[in-house]
Amino acid sequence: MQFRILTILLSFIFISACSIPKVYKLTVQQGNIVTQDMLDELKVGMTKRQVAYVMGTPLIRSPYQQERWDYLYTLERRDKVVKDYQVTVFFKDEIYTHFEGEVPQEEKPEKQQEVLEEKKDNNLLNIPSE
């Protein structure tokens, strides 16, 4: 009888420990990082290879629309979309013609943005100055 009560009590403790509401949510960056400098380098008349050199490989290259490349970017922080943009590059007969879309202006470079914000929030090694 005591063994049964002890087993029920321990199982209740283990099950309740698993239901802690604090769940860590990852910061997720997906897609192509496109900057205004990249868009400024695009010139009408460039080949697809030259555009790929400047912009990188597109996220979406549809087999049905060979004359269009889509560069998408999404930044999610704890299930909340912080930044989201799309740039579409168009070609005619394998030659670049124009692009559509905008890139939001940033004060700091995108590459290290998340790392810098994490260090700022979780600065565990604060050495007091004397």
C-alpha positions in Angstrom: 0.0 0.0 0.0 2.8 2.4 0.9 4.6 1.5 -2.3 1.6 2.3 -4.4 1.1 5.7 -2.7 4.8 6.5 -3.1 4.7 5.6 -6.8 1.6 7.8 -7.4 3.2 10.6 -5.5 6.5 10.4 -7.4 4.8 10.1 -10.8 2.7 13.2 -9.9 5.8 15.1 -9.1 7.6 14.1 -12.3 4.5 15.0 -14.4 4.0 18.4 -12.8 7.7 19.2 -13.3 7.3 18.8 -17.0 4.5 21.3 -17.2 6.6 24.4 -16.4 5.3 27.2 -18.7 8.6 28.7 -19.5 9.7 27.4 -22.9 12.7 28.8 -24.6 11.9 30.1 -28.1 14.7 30.3 -30.7 15.4 33.3 -32.8 15.0 32.1 -36.4 16.5 33.8 -39.5 15.4 32.4 -42.8 16.1 33.4 -46.4 18.5 35.7 -48.2 20.0 38.7 -46.6 19.7 41.5 -49.2 21.2 44.9 -48.5 20.7 48.2 -50.3 24.4 48.1 -51.5 23.6 44.8 -53.3 20.6 46.4 -55.1 22.7 49.4 -56.0 25.2 47.1 -57.8 22.6 45.7 -60.1 22.8 47.1 -63.6 20.4 46.6 -66.5 22.0 44.2 -69.0 23.7 41.9 -66.5 23.6 38.2 -67.1 22.0 35.8 -64.6 25.4 34.6 -63.5 26.5 38.2 -62.8 23.3 38.8 -60.8 23.9 35.6 -58.8 27.4 36.8 -58.0 26.1 40.1 -56.6 22.9 38.9 -54.9 23.7 35.3 -54.1 21.6 32.2 -54.9 17.9 33.1 -54.8 15.7 31.3 -52.3 13.0 30.6 -54.9 13.8 29.7 -58.5 10.6 28.4 -60.0 10.9 26.0 -62.9 7.7 27.5 -64.4 8.9 31.1 -64.3 12.5 31.1 -65.4 12.6 34.9 -65.8 12.0 35.6 -62.1 14.1 35.1 -59.0 12.7 35.7 -55.5 14.8 36.7 -52.5 12.8 36.3 -49.2 13.9 37.1 -45.7 12.2 36.5 -42.4 13.4 37.1 -38.8 11.3 35.6 -36.0 12.1 36.2 -32.4 10.0 34.2 -29.9 7.1 33.5 -32.4 6.9 37.1 -33.4 8.0 38.3 -36.9 10.4 41.1 -36.4 11.4 41.7 -40.0 10.1 40.4 -43.2 10.9 41.5 -46.8 10.9 40.2 -50.4 12.9 41.3 -53.4 12.1 39.9 -56.8 14.6 40.1 -59.7 13.3 40.0 -63.3 15.0 38.9 -66.5 14.2 39.0 -70.1 16.1 36.5 -72.4 18.6 35.7 -69.6 19.4 39.5 -69.2 18.5 41.4 -66.0 15.8 44.1 -66.5 14.6 45.3 -63.1 13.8 44.4 -59.5 10.7 44.9 -57.3 10.6 45.2 -53.5 12.4 47.2 -50.8 14.9 46.5 -48.2 14.3 48.1 -44.8 17.1 50.6 -43.7 19.2 49.3 -40.9 21.6 51.1 -38.5 23.7 48.1 -37.9 24.8 45.3 -40.2 22.4 42.4 -40.5 25.1 39.6 -40.2 25.9 40.2 -36.5 22.6 41.8 -35.4 21.3 38.8 -33.5 24.7 38.0 -31.9 25.1 41.6 -30.7 21.5 41.8 -29.3 22.0 38.5 -27.4 25.3 39.7 -25.9 23.6 42.9 -24.8 20.7 41.1 -23.1 22.7 38.3 -21.5 25.9 40.0 -20.4 26.9 37.5 -17.7 30.5 38.6 -17.5 30.2 42.1 -16.2 33.4 42.9 -14.4 32.9 45.8 -12.0 35.2 48.7 -12.5 37.1 49.9 -9.4 
